[in-house]
Amino acid sequence: MNRAEVLLTLGRPSEERSYHNLQETVVSWRYMDFGGRIMLFNAHFDSSGFLKYTSRTPEPTAEPRR
């Protein structure tokens, strides 16, 4: 799938980051898993805009205020 097809299927993403050393862009959507944890579903695109693979990661938590 290309980027446009993925966005059409999943909707507007929560965030997007580029990793030049990996030659990829990661687009992420937030969701809540069955345990109540906030997770990110990540779509990894190559430099030509095609989906390489997907991953899931826990949402990074903000550091507690001191």
FENFENSUL-V439639 format. One line per field, one symbol per residue. ss: DSSP state (a for helix, b for strand, c for the rest). phi: phi as a letter, one per 40 degrees, with the letter a starting at -180 (. if undefined). psi: psi as a letter, one per 30 degrees, with the letter a starting at -180 (. if undefined). A space follows every 10 residues. Layout:
ss: ???
phi: ???
psi: ???
This chain:
ss: cbaaaaaaaa ccccbbbbbc cccbbbbbbb bbcccccbbb bbbbbbcccb bbbbbbbbcc cccccc
phi: .cdccccccb gcccaabbbc ccfabbbbbc abcccgccbb cbbbbcccgb ccababaccc cccccb
psi: kleeeeeeef aklelkkkje ffhlkkkkkk lklfggkklk kkkjklfggk kelllkkkkk kkkkk.
